[in-house]
């Protein structure tokens, strides 16, 4: 990892029932030393509780004060990324993001198991209310967002995030799935958006 206190920081926010050990994080850990060795990757474990998750995401960004910061948020992490982007004014790439997770997850209330962490917990209506209260609304700057979706996402309807942020830059790829196939192929474009220079 780079030690220069002025080096850019890439914050990765994982999705629902995922962790920093996800496939995309693994791909980034392999890719960054090859195409962007000066970028530090920070991937906090958000946990399941929305308040805790947002606090950890915000801490990851605020602790990099004075350094260029960009966020990648996947699925639920995409929602948190939009909230943190609005709060700190930093750019964020939303990868197959959840547009309105407090609506999506109402059909999944009850016992949950995170296969990455082994954690068992209860998803409640209070969690949904907390997520809805986080909704950034018009405080999000569309110029700070880069939306990447694949049309065959089996978990989310990709059209929802496009409707929510119609003025944001978007890359719609036919096919794919919720994991976002060939993520490493689009990673250089994401980094270019987040940090304003070319990576290949």
C-alpha positions, -999 to +999 in steps of 0.1 A: +000+000+000+012+035-008+025+054+022+024+090+007+000+110+027-010+129-005-018+098-025-054+092-036-077+070-016-102+047-031-130+037-007-150+006-016-184+001+000-197-034-003-232-046-007-259-062+014-248-094+032-213-089+017-180-079+031-145-064+022-137-100+010-160-097-019-150-105-055-147-069-066-124-060-037-102-090-046-101-078-082-092-043-072-064-055-049-050-073-079-056-046-104-045-014-086-008-023-082-007-028-119-025+002-133-027+026-103+001+018-078-002+052-061-038+046-050-046+034-015-076+010-013-098+012+018-126-013+022-144-009+055-166-037+069-199-019+070-219-045+089-257-049+086-269-020+107-276+011+085-264+037+110-232+018+117-227+012+080-230+049+071-208+059+100-181+036+089-184+047+053-182+084+063-153+077+086-134+061+057-138+092+036-133+118+064-101+101+076-086+107+042-090+145+045-066+164+024-061+136-001-081+129-033-109+105-025-132+085-047-158+060-038-170+028-054-203+015-040-218-018-051-255-028-046-264-015-011-230+001-010-241+022-040-268+037-019-244+045+009-219+059-017-245+084-029-252+095+006-215+100+014-210+117-019-237+142-011-223+148+024-186+153+014-188+163-022-166+135-034-171+115-066-187+081-065-191+052-089-223+032-083-221-003-096-254-021-100-266+001-071-297-002-050-318+029-057-343+026-029-330-002-006-357+006+020-383-005-005-363-034-019-355-050+014-390-049+029-396-082+012-366-097+031-374-087+067-365-113+093-336-136+100-305-130+078-271-147+074-240-131+060-221-159+042-189-138+041-187-130+078-208-158+093-230-132+111-266-139+119-290-110+125-326-098+122-335-073+095-363-051+108-387-023+098-366+000+120-337-006+097-359+003+067-369+035+084-333+044+091-324+038+055-352+060+042-342+088+066-307+087+050-322+094+015-300+123+001-326+134-024-316+165-043-285+171-023-266+147-046-246+164-073-252+143-105-219+155-118-203+136-089-219+103-099-210+076-124-236+048-127-226+014-141-254-011-145-259-044-164-293-050-178-296-087-167-291-079-131-312-106-114-315-087-081-322-051-091-341-034-119-313-013-135-339+013-147-346+024-111-313+040-105-314+057-139-348+071-131-335+083-097-305+101-110-314+109-146-287+136-150-258+115-138-233+099-162-244+063-168-229+033-185-256+007-193-242-027-204-264-053-220-265-087-203-244-094-172-257-100-137-258-085-102-222-093-095-213-072-126-195-094-150-160-083-162-157-056-135-119-054-140-126-043-176-145-012-165-123-004-135-099+019-154-129+040-166-141+042-130-107+053-118-105+079-145-138+094-135-130+093-098-095+108-100-095+127-133-067+110-151-061+080-173-054+045-160-047+014-181 
